[in-house]
């Protein structure tokens, strides 16, 4: 993340028209299936490029494994998952590096290209813009439930499929100049990433909790059972200092702060372009295209809840 603008990736200008977009991301396994783990980790890393309006062109594998515990067959399956996901969006994995590590880690260092006129940045949100979310929330709750043996098989299948999807629609939206600003929802949760956008753009935002989609109703049941990851708890503690959450229930607050893995795009869209954006998302078959809030003038609180 760019520390000055809270953007998802670094941008390096090449010439008058083009720039490189670069990012790196990796994490420990969140699912048991090694191939799915590779797909999810790759989709997650690639997402930062799409969130900036770029298209990934090359990537490097980043790997760390306890060689006495993880077999070569398992490692190969992880790498195949990452390779397949990168190839799906036209990105070539051209090398990488591995180390010995006490626990498995895998991810990608990704390089993309973007037309300077099409860069999606956190600094361009404007009052009156609507906020559109392209994937439902709840992956942090769901993966914690999987680890604890509390998730239904149906939820497990849904969340793995969801996290494996790329956010490639971001590039098309940028190239068609339909989106003002964008970010992908990952570790800081919806509230955290939206707050970063508000800070960078010097605006505030309203969120409609009831309109924000969840992977399934099972997510809310799991929150009530206290199946909440530590990252989500930390996110909510931070959100309490920058958001007015009084209109959201305690369950909704954890839901909106949930730390996502390979989450969707949060798009800031001028209302006049909303219908065109929704058509692009429908064509791209994004899991959802939900209008979950709007940008307002700067207030005391960066974010507030509304009905």
Kinemage of the C-alpha trace (Angstrom):
@kinemage 1
@onewidth
@group {chain A} dominant
@subgroup {mainchain}
@vectorlist {calphas} color= white
{ca unk a 1} P 0.000 0.000 0.000
{ca unk a 2} L 1.237 3.512 -0.844
{ca unk a 3} L 1.638 5.191 2.571
{ca unk a 4} L 0.964 8.726 1.365
{ca unk a 5} L -2.312 8.114 -0.495
{ca unk a 6} L -3.331 4.761 1.056
{ca unk a 7} L -3.468 3.279 -2.470
{ca unk a 8} L -3.227 -0.442 -3.138
{ca unk a 9} L 0.005 -0.482 -5.161
{ca unk a 10} L 3.011 1.610 -6.106
{ca unk a 11} L 3.061 3.450 -9.441
{ca unk a 12} L 6.247 4.248 -11.384
{ca unk a 13} L 5.965 6.491 -14.410
{ca unk a 14} L 7.682 5.149 -17.556
{ca unk a 15} L 6.911 7.903 -20.057
{ca unk a 16} L 4.237 10.460 -20.910
{ca unk a 17} L 1.518 7.838 -21.186
{ca unk a 18} L 2.403 4.692 -19.251
{ca unk a 19} L 3.334 3.622 -15.757
{ca unk a 20} L 4.258 0.429 -13.969
{ca unk a 21} L 1.998 -0.699 -11.130
{ca unk a 22} L 3.707 -2.939 -8.581
{ca unk a 23} L 2.559 -4.838 -5.517
{ca unk a 24} L 3.441 -7.812 -3.342
{ca unk a 25} L 1.249 -9.967 -1.117
{ca unk a 26} L 1.475 -13.376 0.557
{ca unk a 27} L -0.030 -15.207 3.521
{ca unk a 28} L -0.222 -18.535 5.311
{ca unk a 29} L -2.809 -21.155 4.225
{ca unk a 30} L -6.438 -20.330 4.995
{ca unk a 31} L -7.888 -23.466 3.374
{ca unk a 32} L -6.721 -27.090 3.408
{ca unk a 33} L -6.705 -27.671 -0.353
{ca unk a 34} L -3.233 -26.646 -1.656
{ca unk a 35} L -4.412 -25.895 -5.205
{ca unk a 36} L -7.205 -23.644 -3.898
{ca unk a 37} L -4.733 -21.956 -1.558
{ca unk a 38} L -2.501 -21.148 -4.527
{ca unk a 39} L -5.432 -19.745 -6.494
{ca unk a 40} L -6.636 -17.581 -3.611
{ca unk a 41} L -3.173 -16.190 -2.813
{ca unk a 42} L -2.605 -15.325 -6.476
{ca unk a 43} L -6.028 -13.727 -6.944
{ca unk a 44} L -5.436 -11.683 -3.807
{ca unk a 45} L -2.088 -10.331 -5.047
{ca unk a 46} L -3.353 -9.638 -8.572
{ca unk a 47} L -6.267 -7.672 -7.154
{ca unk a 48} L -4.076 -4.717 -6.143
{ca unk a 49} L -3.172 -4.130 -9.799
{ca unk a 50} L -6.808 -4.216 -10.909
{ca unk a 51} L -7.810 -1.896 -8.068
{ca unk a 52} L -5.420 0.702 -9.530
{ca unk a 53} L -6.938 0.314 -13.008
{ca unk a 54} L -3.946 -1.596 -14.351
{ca unk a 55} L -3.431 -4.941 -16.028
{ca unk a 56} L -0.911 -7.418 -14.559
{ca unk a 57} L 1.757 -8.590 -16.990
{ca unk a 58} L 4.357 -10.497 -14.934
{ca unk a 59} L 4.649 -11.976 -11.458
{ca unk a 60} L 7.208 -13.691 -9.244
{ca unk a 61} L 6.344 -16.524 -6.863
{ca unk a 62} L 7.160 -15.938 -3.189
{ca unk a 63} L 7.336 -19.152 -1.179
{ca unk a 64} L 8.335 -20.278 2.290
{ca unk a 65} L 7.896 -23.868 3.510
{ca unk a 66} L 8.952 -26.153 6.364
{ca unk a 67} L 10.501 -28.747 4.050
{ca unk a 68} L 10.171 -31.544 6.602
{ca unk a 69} L 6.389 -31.016 6.830
{ca unk a 70} L 5.244 -29.984 3.346
{ca unk a 71} L 5.738 -32.475 0.519
{ca unk a 72} L 6.960 -31.561 -2.971
{ca unk a 73} L 3.563 -32.717 -4.287
{ca unk a 74} L 1.765 -30.201 -2.057
{ca unk a 75} L 4.141 -27.405 -3.064
{ca unk a 76} L 3.587 -28.224 -6.733
{ca unk a 77} L -0.196 -28.064 -6.246
{ca unk a 78} L 0.079 -24.610 -4.630
{ca unk a 79} L 2.210 -23.352 -7.505
{ca unk a 80} L -0.180 -24.802 -10.095
{ca unk a 81} L -3.047 -22.950 -8.442
{ca unk a 82} L -1.175 -19.655 -8.618
{ca unk a 83} L -0.055 -20.287 -12.196
{ca unk a 84} L -3.595 -21.040 -13.368
{ca unk a 85} L -5.019 -17.902 -11.767
{ca unk a 86} L -2.296 -15.668 -13.199
{ca unk a 87} L -2.702 -17.171 -16.680
{ca unk a 88} L -6.456 -16.534 -16.477
{ca unk a 89} L -5.811 -12.770 -16.537
{ca unk a 90} L -2.889 -12.822 -18.988
{ca unk a 91} L -0.148 -12.529 -16.369
{ca unk a 92} L 3.052 -14.581 -16.829
{ca unk a 93} L 4.787 -16.007 -13.768
{ca unk a 94} L 8.436 -15.655 -14.773
{ca unk a 95} L 10.290 -16.821 -11.684
{ca unk a 96} L 10.343 -16.488 -7.931
{ca unk a 97} L 12.164 -17.260 -4.733
{ca unk a 98} L 11.711 -19.774 -1.933
{ca unk a 99} L 13.017 -20.004 1.619
{ca unk a 100} L 12.721 -22.380 4.522
{ca unk a 101} L 10.064 -21.136 6.916
{ca unk a 102} L 8.444 -22.568 10.062
{ca unk a 103} L 5.008 -22.373 8.394
{ca unk a 104} L 3.939 -22.290 4.739
{ca unk a 105} L 3.605 -18.933 3.007
{ca unk a 106} L 2.798 -18.231 -0.617
{ca unk a 107} L 1.999 -15.219 -2.729
{ca unk a 108} L 3.108 -13.104 -5.659
{ca unk a 109} L 5.087 -9.981 -6.446
{ca unk a 110} L 3.160 -8.560 -9.393
{ca unk a 111} L 4.031 -5.981 -12.032
{ca unk a 112} L 1.329 -4.398 -14.155
{ca unk a 113} L 0.962 -1.545 -16.607
{ca unk a 114} L -1.535 1.292 -16.662
{ca unk a 115} L -2.266 4.287 -18.856
{ca unk a 116} L -1.582 7.352 -16.720
{ca unk a 117} L -4.976 8.758 -17.718
{ca unk a 118} L -6.738 5.694 -16.314
{ca unk a 119} L -5.148 5.281 -12.880
{ca unk a 120} L -7.678 4.657 -10.127
{ca unk a 121} L -6.540 6.381 -6.962
{ca unk a 122} L -7.952 6.822 -3.478
{ca unk a 123} L -7.702 10.605 -3.770
{ca unk a 124} L -10.523 11.237 -6.259
{ca unk a 125} L -13.713 10.408 -4.322
{ca unk a 126} L -16.198 13.301 -4.451
{ca unk a 127} L -19.342 14.150 -2.450
{ca unk a 128} L -22.399 12.689 -4.169
{ca unk a 129} L -20.568 9.655 -5.538
{ca unk a 130} L -22.090 6.251 -4.800
{ca unk a 131} L -20.157 3.281 -3.403
{ca unk a 132} L -20.435 -0.059 -5.221
{ca unk a 133} L -19.151 -3.373 -3.817
{ca unk a 134} L -18.327 -6.292 -6.158
{ca unk a 135} L -18.010 -9.194 -3.681
{ca unk a 136} L -20.041 -9.947 -0.552
{ca unk a 137} L -18.324 -9.692 2.832
{ca unk a 138} L -17.551 -12.365 5.392
{ca unk a 139} L -14.430 -14.248 4.270
{ca unk a 140} L -12.610 -13.630 7.558
{ca unk a 141} L -15.515 -15.009 9.595
{ca unk a 142} L -15.959 -17.929 7.186
{ca unk a 143} L -12.312 -19.008 7.074
{ca unk a 144} L -12.098 -18.808 10.865
{ca unk a 145} L -15.166 -21.039 11.039
{ca unk a 146} L -13.526 -23.500 8.629
{ca unk a 147} L -10.427 -23.688 10.844
{ca unk a 148} L -12.614 -24.285 13.925
{ca unk a 149} L -14.774 -26.883 12.211
{ca unk a 150} L -17.877 -24.698 12.540
{ca unk a 151} L -18.574 -23.894 8.868
{ca unk a 152} L -21.096 -25.809 6.789
{ca unk a 153} L -19.804 -27.527 3.663
{ca unk a 154} L -21.931 -25.127 1.623
{ca unk a 155} L -20.271 -22.057 3.179
{ca unk a 156} L -16.818 -23.574 2.730
{ca unk a 157} L -17.413 -24.122 -0.991
{ca unk a 158} L -18.872 -20.625 -1.416
{ca unk a 159} L -16.024 -18.822 0.300
{ca unk a 160} L -13.298 -20.731 -1.568
{ca unk a 161} L -14.964 -19.974 -4.910
{ca unk a 162} L -15.392 -16.329 -3.947
{ca unk a 163} L -11.787 -15.801 -2.834
{ca unk a 164} L -10.510 -17.483 -6.010
{ca unk a 165} L -12.206 -14.930 -8.276
{ca unk a 166} L -10.063 -12.124 -9.679
{ca unk a 167} L -11.114 -8.474 -9.741
{ca unk a 168} L -10.268 -8.010 -13.423
{ca unk a 169} L -13.332 -5.794 -13.978
{ca unk a 170} L -11.344 -2.982 -12.371
{ca unk a 171} L -9.144 -2.607 -15.454
{ca unk a 172} L -12.074 -2.377 -17.863
{ca unk a 173} L -13.883 0.158 -15.686
{ca unk a 174} L -10.748 2.315 -15.552
{ca unk a 175} L -10.148 2.099 -19.294
{ca unk a 176} L -13.729 3.198 -19.932
{ca unk a 177} L -13.298 6.031 -17.409
{ca unk a 178} L -16.380 4.972 -15.471
{ca unk a 179} L -14.974 4.992 -11.936
{ca unk a 180} L -13.672 7.920 -9.914
{ca unk a 181} L -11.726 5.943 -7.285
{ca unk a 182} L -11.346 2.333 -6.180
{ca unk a 183} L -9.753 0.030 -3.640
{ca unk a 184} L -9.935 -3.679 -2.923
{ca unk a 185} L -11.295 -4.859 0.413
{ca unk a 186} L -8.709 -6.984 2.182
{ca unk a 187} L -7.140 -7.064 5.630
{ca unk a 188} L -8.476 -3.768 7.006
{ca unk a 189} L -12.086 -4.704 6.194
{ca unk a 190} L -14.680 -2.522 4.497
{ca unk a 191} L -14.557 0.157 7.199
{ca unk a 192} L -10.777 0.390 7.214
{ca unk a 193} L -10.317 0.581 3.457
{ca unk a 194} L -13.178 3.056 3.061
{ca unk a 195} L -11.652 5.208 5.807
{ca unk a 196} L -8.363 5.252 3.884
{ca unk a 197} L -10.197 6.453 0.789
{ca unk a 198} L -11.975 9.141 2.790
{ca unk a 199} L -8.722 10.372 4.341
{ca unk a 200} L -6.953 10.531 0.982
{ca unk a 201} L -9.883 12.308 -0.705
{ca unk a 202} L -10.680 14.584 2.266
{ca unk a 203} L -14.312 13.443 2.330
{ca unk a 204} L -16.596 11.315 4.518
{ca unk a 205} L -18.938 8.460 3.682
{ca unk a 206} L -22.278 6.932 4.645
{ca unk a 207} L -22.785 3.172 4.652
{ca unk a 208} L -26.103 1.313 4.446
{ca unk a 209} L -25.527 -1.779 6.656
{ca unk a 210} L -28.748 -3.482 5.553
{ca unk a 211} L -27.744 -3.212 1.882
{ca unk a 212} L -24.231 -4.572 2.327
{ca unk a 213} L -24.242 -8.183 1.076
{ca unk a 214} L -22.906 -11.154 3.042
{ca unk a 215} L -21.662 -14.456 1.631
{ca unk a 216} L -24.645 -16.067 3.352
{ca unk a 217} L -26.804 -15.637 6.453
{ca unk a 218} L -24.524 -18.175 8.108
{ca unk a 219} L -21.949 -15.385 8.542
{ca unk a 220} L -24.222 -13.539 10.989
{ca unk a 221} L -24.943 -16.751 12.907
{ca unk a 222} L -21.209 -17.390 13.239
{ca unk a 223} L -20.618 -13.869 14.578
{ca unk a 224} L -23.280 -14.507 17.221
{ca unk a 225} L -21.346 -17.668 18.152
{ca unk a 226} L -18.235 -15.484 18.647
{ca unk a 227} L -16.490 -16.964 15.621
{ca unk a 228} L -14.533 -13.768 14.945
{ca unk a 229} L -10.879 -13.585 13.843
{ca unk a 230} L -8.420 -11.408 15.726
{ca unk a 231} L -7.887 -9.164 12.707
{ca unk a 232} L -11.584 -8.358 12.578
{ca unk a 233} L -11.638 -7.496 16.286
{ca unk a 234} L -8.653 -5.192 15.780
{ca unk a 235} L -10.336 -3.566 12.773
{ca unk a 236} L -13.460 -2.819 14.790
{ca unk a 237} L -11.426 -1.283 17.619
{ca unk a 238} L -9.821 1.027 15.081
{ca unk a 239} L -13.160 1.817 13.404
{ca unk a 240} L -14.659 2.931 16.702
{ca unk a 241} L -12.295 5.927 16.617
{ca unk a 242} L -13.172 7.046 13.090
{ca unk a 243} L -16.761 5.947 12.444
{ca unk a 244} L -20.164 6.543 13.985
{ca unk a 245} L -21.484 2.979 14.224
{ca unk a 246} L -24.536 3.624 16.416
{ca unk a 247} L -27.016 2.799 13.629
{ca unk a 248} L -25.440 -0.646 13.140
{ca unk a 249} L -26.102 -3.607 15.418
{ca unk a 250} L -23.165 -5.269 17.236
{ca unk a 251} L -23.288 -8.121 14.709
{ca unk a 252} L -23.291 -5.706 11.771
{ca unk a 253} L -20.299 -3.879 13.202
{ca unk a 254} L -18.145 -7.018 13.228
{ca unk a 255} L -19.443 -7.862 9.751
{ca unk a 256} L -18.478 -4.459 8.302
{ca unk a 257} L -15.050 -4.614 9.978
{ca unk a 258} L -14.351 -8.214 8.931
{ca unk a 259} L -10.802 -8.713 7.625
{ca unk a 260} L -11.182 -10.015 4.086
{ca unk a 261} L -8.909 -12.224 2.020
{ca unk a 262} L -9.134 -11.623 -1.733
{ca unk a 263} L -12.193 -9.431 -1.244
{ca unk a 264} L -14.024 -7.426 -3.865
{ca unk a 265} L -13.544 -3.945 -5.245
{ca unk a 266} L -15.070 -0.914 -3.576
{ca unk a 267} L -15.834 1.514 -6.399
{ca unk a 268} L -16.528 5.212 -6.080
{ca unk a 269} L -18.849 6.117 -8.960
{ca unk a 270} L -20.468 9.358 -10.123
{ca unk a 271} L -24.225 8.776 -10.047
{ca unk a 272} L -24.511 9.665 -13.746
{ca unk a 273} L -22.250 6.713 -14.623
{ca unk a 274} L -23.764 4.152 -12.261
{ca unk a 275} L -25.901 2.375 -14.855
{ca unk a 276} L -22.899 1.892 -17.162
{ca unk a 277} L -20.786 0.574 -14.282
{ca unk a 278} L -23.480 -1.923 -13.335
{ca unk a 279} L -23.644 -3.139 -16.949
{ca unk a 280} L -19.895 -3.739 -17.012
{ca unk a 281} L -20.052 -5.625 -13.703
{ca unk a 282} L -22.950 -7.733 -14.953
{ca unk a 283} L -21.011 -8.637 -18.092
{ca unk a 284} L -17.962 -9.482 -15.955
{ca unk a 285} L -20.191 -11.684 -13.747
{ca unk a 286} L -18.943 -10.180 -10.505
{ca unk a 287} L -20.462 -11.918 -7.462
{ca unk a 288} L -22.448 -8.773 -6.671
{ca unk a 289} L -22.792 -5.153 -7.724
{ca unk a 290} L -24.330 -3.662 -4.605
{ca unk a 291} L -24.753 0.056 -3.935
{ca unk a 292} L -23.806 0.146 -0.257
{ca unk a 293} L -23.310 3.834 0.472
{ca unk a 294} L -22.309 7.261 -0.754
{ca unk a 295} L -19.613 9.881 -0.374
{ca unk a 296} L -20.426 13.057 1.560
{ca unk a 297} L -18.632 16.267 2.474
{ca unk a 298} L -16.054 15.916 5.237
{ca unk a 299} L -17.600 15.524 8.694
{ca unk a 300} L -16.239 14.978 12.185
{ca unk a 301} L -16.480 11.207 11.622
{ca unk a 302} L -15.027 9.689 8.444
{ca unk a 303} L -17.847 7.125 8.209
{ca unk a 304} L -21.376 6.906 9.565
{ca unk a 305} L -24.133 4.327 9.285
{ca unk a 306} L -27.520 5.170 7.806
{ca unk a 307} L -30.722 3.342 6.957
